[in-house]
Amino acid sequence: MMPLVAHIVPLCTHCADNSQTVTFISEASVEVAAVEEHESTGSISVDTCTQTETEIAMVSCESQTHNIVFAFSIRDFVNDSDGIKYYTGLENFTIFTSLLASLGAAAYHLQYLCGKKPQLDICDQLFLTLIKLRTYKPNFELSRLFCVSETDVYVIFVTWIKFMSLQWREINLWPSRDTVDKFAPLDMKQNFPTTRVIIDGTEVPVKQPKLPGAQQVSFSSYKNRNTAKALVGVSPGGLVTFVSDSYGGCTSDRQIVERCGLSQLLEPGDSLMADKGFDVQDIFAPYDVTVNIPTFFRKRNRFSNKTVLRDRKISSKRVHVERVIGLGKTYKILTHPMNHTETALSSDIIFVCYMLVNFRPCIVPLHA
């Protein structure tokens, strides 16, 4: 990938303007003035004393905070793992630096939206982006936290989401058959040894579009609201190995499977695991790929014991993809209705959020 070119102007330093001075009013000078007034007038007004004390407090506070800018920075969390986990979902500062390293040297040569160069260094730009994904704070609040303009927050977020998506999509996330077998849980190896991926759909809410056609395409009858929908694939060991582009909420699971290109990644003899909604055996049959899904009733009012036990085993293994999807939705941007700009970036946002899950501890135990 060709590096994106731009000059970054680091602004993590908070320079003080030495040309300005602060006049300090000491309590002694105020007392002298009060005594002189008392000698001349014979009394001191209570209102005058109260006003004087207020002025002293105001000047004292101004003198202490003069030219000091309290800006959010990742450097404040180097030894604060709880803080980093709260704001980014990552375990500690070491994982944060690993994430930045995974993006390569191109992260320091970005071409920003509209050519605007935000006044924030690279580490804090990534930190701001992760906070936006994790907490979904408004741009106004983030601009106050990082002491930049709302426009800079918008530019940073859009640029980094596109950049992170492009960089990570160049990585071959699809593991080999040997790698899948090596990290698969023991029970999965015994009962479903050919499983290559476990898939499920996920929907994220979006704000209702203005155009009637867009409203119709994005409306999900299942969620009863406008959504963007994507397919997520997880290896038996719990690694996110596949994330499709996002589609309108009216798109069925079968349509997404047909369009997402998953069949091109699977090899003959592989099998995938899914929920009942993925009745797609005919799509994968030409590729000699088996689809393991729970059994349909099909006008039968009872199952054999063997069928029931098999379905239970499938459900106990397929639940891991739902757990991973739930972990991805701890990034609150996937649970709040996306605005129109974010909806346009929904494919990249969903992909980035589930790639961030791979930087977190695995939630699938070895004995599962």
Secondary structure as GFF3:
##gff-version 3
##sequence-region A 1 368
A	DSSP	alpha_helix	27	41	.	.	.	ID=ss1
A	DSSP	alpha_helix	46	65	.	.	.	ID=ss2
A	DSSP	three_ten_helix	74	77	.	.	.	ID=ss3
A	DSSP	alpha_helix	81	88	.	.	.	ID=ss4
A	DSSP	alpha_helix	93	102	.	.	.	ID=ss5
A	DSSP	three_ten_helix	105	108	.	.	.	ID=ss6
A	DSSP	three_ten_helix	113	115	.	.	.	ID=ss7
A	DSSP	alpha_helix	122	135	.	.	.	ID=ss8
A	DSSP	alpha_helix	139	146	.	.	.	ID=ss9
A	DSSP	alpha_helix	150	169	.	.	.	ID=ss10
A	DSSP	alpha_helix	177	183	.	.	.	ID=ss11
A	DSSP	alpha_helix	186	191	.	.	.	ID=ss12
A	DSSP	beta_strand	195	205	.	.	.	ID=ss13
A	DSSP	alpha_helix	212	218	.	.	.	ID=ss14
A	DSSP	beta_strand	219	220	.	.	.	ID=ss15
A	DSSP	beta_strand	225	234	.	.	.	ID=ss16
A	DSSP	beta_strand	240	243	.	.	.	ID=ss17
A	DSSP	beta_strand	247	248	.	.	.	ID=ss18
A	DSSP	alpha_helix	253	260	.	.	.	ID=ss19
A	DSSP	three_ten_helix	262	264	.	.	.	ID=ss20
A	DSSP	beta_strand	271	273	.	.	.	ID=ss21
A	DSSP	alpha_helix	281	284	.	.	.	ID=ss22
A	DSSP	three_ten_helix	285	287	.	.	.	ID=ss23
A	DSSP	beta_strand	290	292	.	.	.	ID=ss24
A	DSSP	alpha_helix	305	328	.	.	.	ID=ss25
A	DSSP	three_ten_helix	332	334	.	.	.	ID=ss26
A	DSSP	alpha_helix	340	344	.	.	.	ID=ss27
A	DSSP	alpha_helix	346	357	.	.	.	ID=ss28
###
